[in-house]
Amino acid sequence: MARLVNCRLLKQELPGLEFPPFPGPDGQSIYDSISKEAWSKWVAHQTILINEKRLNMMDENDRKYLAEQRNRFFNGEDVDQAEGFVAPNE
């Protein structure tokens, strides 16, 4: 049976992640309060930001920027969008 969490983003009780996505307090907070569905939405948005804004994950400032965007995303706040990004037709 899947572990359920009260998802902070989607405001529903949904299946949670199987393990924290990364070590530390932020990873544990996500594990405790973010659903698999919400995490998947973040990963898709994060991928667009990394690619379109050409973020370098070796650069500390880019990692801090992405962490800030992640926190805003999961708190339901406005997040940056990739200018000019056009989603592929499905």
C-alpha positions in Angstrom: 0.0 0.0 0.0 1.3 3.4 -0.9 2.3 5.9 1.7 -0.1 8.8 1.7 0.7 12.5 2.4 -1.3 15.6 2.7 0.2 17.3 -0.3 1.1 20.9 0.4 0.8 21.9 -3.3 -2.2 20.0 -4.5 -4.1 20.2 -1.1 -5.2 16.5 -1.2 -4.2 13.3 0.4 -2.2 11.5 -2.3 0.6 8.9 -2.6 3.9 10.2 -1.4 7.5 9.7 -2.6 9.1 6.4 -1.7 12.2 8.2 -0.2 13.4 11.8 0.3 14.6 13.2 -3.1 17.8 14.5 -1.6 19.5 14.5 1.9 18.9 17.2 4.5 15.9 19.1 5.9 14.6 20.3 2.5 14.6 16.7 1.2 12.8 15.4 4.4 10.2 18.2 4.2 9.4 17.3 0.6 9.2 13.6 1.5 6.8 14.5 4.4 4.5 16.9 2.5 4.7 16.6 -1.2 3.0 13.9 -3.3 4.5 11.9 -6.2 2.2 13.9 -8.6 3.4 17.3 -7.3 7.1 16.2 -7.4 6.6 15.0 -11.0 5.2 18.5 -11.9 8.2 20.1 -10.3 10.7 17.9 -12.1 9.1 18.8 -15.4 9.2 22.5 -14.6 12.8 22.3 -13.2 13.9 20.6 -16.4 12.5 23.4 -18.5 14.2 26.0 -16.3 17.6 24.2 -16.4 17.5 23.8 -20.2 16.0 27.1 -21.3 17.9 29.3 -18.8 21.0 27.3 -19.4 21.6 26.7 -15.7 24.8 25.0 -14.6 24.2 22.7 -11.7 27.9 23.0 -10.8 27.4 26.7 -10.1 26.3 27.4 -6.5 24.3 30.5 -7.6 22.3 28.4 -10.1 21.6 25.7 -7.5 20.4 28.4 -5.0 18.2 29.9 -7.7 16.6 26.5 -8.4 16.1 25.8 -4.7 14.3 29.1 -4.3 12.1 28.4 -7.3 11.4 24.9 -5.9 10.3 26.3 -2.6 8.1 28.9 -4.3 6.6 26.2 -6.5 5.6 23.9 -3.6 4.2 26.9 -1.7 1.9 27.7 -4.6 3.7 31.0 -5.3 4.5 32.4 -8.7 7.6 30.9 -10.2 9.8 32.0 -13.1 8.9 30.7 -16.6 11.3 30.1 -19.4 10.7 32.9 -21.9 10.0 31.7 -25.4 9.5 28.1 -24.3 6.9 26.3 -26.5 5.8 22.9 -25.3 6.0 20.1 -27.9 2.8 18.9 -29.4 1.7 15.6 -27.9 
